[in-house]
Amino acid sequence: MAGKYEGKINMAVGVTKQKIGELTGNKQLQREGQFQKLKGATQDAAETAKTTVKSTGKALRKEVNKSLTQIRNKLKP
């Protein structure tokens, strides 16, 4: 289990464990579910941040290259 869906999977499994724990009165399973849900939310947020940084970097490189091209064109004799 890896990649962009790991957080969502952990959140879903965590919610399921938590609900089963509530229904059965199993406090340990409830806590495990809460922890796994939180872990999944953290993983999901990290993946979103990673994707945002990558796309921002690409956009920034594009703008820098565009500006450099404009400068080069102005400097041509």
ABEGO torsion letter per residue (X at the ends): XBEAAAAAAAAAAAAAAAAAAAAAGBAAAAAAAAAAAAAAAAAAAAAAAAAAAAAAAAAAAAAAAAAAAAAAAAABX
